[in-house]
Structures are given as C-alpha cells and as structure tokens.
C-alpha cells in the first residue's frame, strides 16, 4: 500500500480505538437523542394547536419532568418503607417457620427418625453477620456508583435539552461528517431513523401502559401491598424484553411472601399470565404496527449490547437495533448490495470462474446455458455509441 493508504488505515484504527474508549459517553448521547426525538414529536403534535415552538418545547420538557418526579414519588418512598418492614419481619417469618416445623413434627410424630431442627434467629443473624459486614464495606462503592448514575442522568437531561433547543444545527453538523455527494442521502436516512425511533417510542409506551394496568388490577385483586408501585416497575422494566418481566416479579413476590407463601405463588402465576399475553399477543401486534423486529434479532441484540456495553446497553438494545436496522437497510442493502454490478457479461465471467473451480476439485457443476444475445443488424458505415458508455 501507498503511504497515504497506510496513514488512512492507521487513522481508522485510532478512530475505532477512541470510539471504543468513549462508548459509555456515546450511549449517553444516544439516550439523549432518543429522549429528544420523543419530545420533539410531542412538541410537533402540540404545535398543531397553533402553539409556538418555544411554548411547545417548554410543555414537552415539563411533561418529562412531571413523569420523572411522579415515578420517583410512586416507587422510591414506598419501597424504602417496605424494605424497612422487610428487615423487621424476617425474624418473624423465621419464628413462623419454626412453628410450622413443630406442627408438622407433632402431626407426624414417630414417623421421623429424629426431630426436625428448629431455626435459631440468633444463629442465623450470626451467620449473616459477615454478609452484613461486606455490605457495609461496599457502601462506599455503592454511594460512588449511585453518584455516577445521578451525574449520568443529569448529563443525559442536559444533552436532551440542548439537542431539543436546536435540533437542525446538530443534525447539519452530523451530516457534514459525510462526503458532499452523500449528504443529501444521509439526511434522508436520518429522517427514516427519526420515524423508526418515534414508532418504537409509541409502541413501547403502549406496551408499558398495558402491562402496568394489568399488573395493577391483578395485584389489587390479590391484595398485595403497594400495587401501584409494583405496576409502575413492571411497566418500566417491560422496556427490557425477556429479562425485564423476570426482574419485575421479584419485589411483589418478596413482599407477598411475608403475608402468605400461597399469595406469593399467586403473584408468580399472575405475572406468568401477563408475560404470556405480552409476548404472544401484545408485542407482536403493537410492534408489528410500529417496527418490524424479529424475536431472534431482538434477543441477539440484547446479548450483544449487554456484553459490550453493560446494563445501559441492555436497556437501549431495542432503540439501537431499530437505528442499526435502518442504516443497514438503507446503506448496506440499497446503496451497496442492490447497486452491485449486474452486467450479464460480468455474471457470465463469474459463473465461468466458478465452473473452473469446481472442475479443479473434481466436482461436477452444471453450467447454465447462456441464451444467445440478440444483436440488431447495424448498417454499414453507421456509428453507434457503446451502450455501457451511453
């Protein structure tokens, strides 16, 4: 290779290395872009009511702030109170378990070779003391991680507001990174990405609302404490397909277990039925109307982004896959593969080369018969242009 080609290759490798090192910052930027896209669609909808752009954007931002504040008030204080009650009621649960063991032993006395051991609360607390010490020792790391999450959240909010204030300026700056002959095409691809992201946001909101509503009704019927908080958590975790529903069942089952193991089993059955409805009815219908993603592609994308980008990659797996699908379809398939040279002469040469390779390894390969080309008669002393150059 020439010197310029070597310099280009080294610059490409250095760019890939830098992008890999700042991958978490790029994910936060993508999160801000997704939020800005959703708020921009809401602002455009509000502008239909003859509102100014600034007022529509302000209302959209206020709506986002109200959602975050409402989620915090619904989820955090009740769960904190329930956690305190959980730490107080665990010894009571152990004592109740000891009573059940005594009742079973009294009913089936003489059938056991030895007495069933009772659980001593003090012994259990002594055995759990090393675990508590580890938790206290890792409190500093937990506080540090929490502070990092808060700073990342604030960064996403600031980037969202900045992007939402002047979306066209940032869009033009991104388009300038491409060659001049391809910039109009990139602008069209960005339009497709915006439409796809907007459809995904609508589909996700519909699925979250339905799951939260069904969970609220079911938990209220089962008389599980904090049904609204559990329903909101179930709806939010529905953003993570396949994994989120499994995580959402843990809090209500834990709290229901304090009252009755049977009630905890009913909660498990309820969430299983809701998950079956969501995976077999709701998601295929809603997402088919909004975005077309195959289930296997969704699962592979989750594994890929979670492996390389952690929990944030898992949370953003679907929108990242939606955007990647648009770019692959428009750039790789339409602009490259579909524009591949399909000249019959070149195809015949390729087929002849394949035939020679098969003969070299002793495999029979039937070469397709080429149809004779119809060449119109050309009068003498008549010049025509080469069709390839016309």
Secondary structure, DSSP 8 states (H G I E B T S, - for coil): --HHHHHHHHHHHHHHHHHHHTHHHHHHHHHHHHHHHHHHHHHHHHHTTT--HHHHHHHHHHHHHHHHHHHHHHHHHHHHHHHHHHHHHHHHHHHHHHHHHHHHHHHTTTTSSS------HHHHHHHHHHHHHHHHHTHHHHHHHHHHHHHHHHHHHHHHHHHHHSHHHHHHHHHTTS-GGGHHHHHHHHHHHHHHHHHHHHHHHHHHHHHHHHHHHHHHHTT-S-HHHHHHHHHHHTTSTTTHHHHHHHHHHHHHHHH-HHHHHHHHHHHHHHHHHIIIIIHHHHHHHH----HHHHHHHHHHHHHHHHHHHHHTHHHHHHHHHHHIIIIIIIIIITTS---HHHHHHHHHHHHHHHHHTT-----------------TT-----TTT-
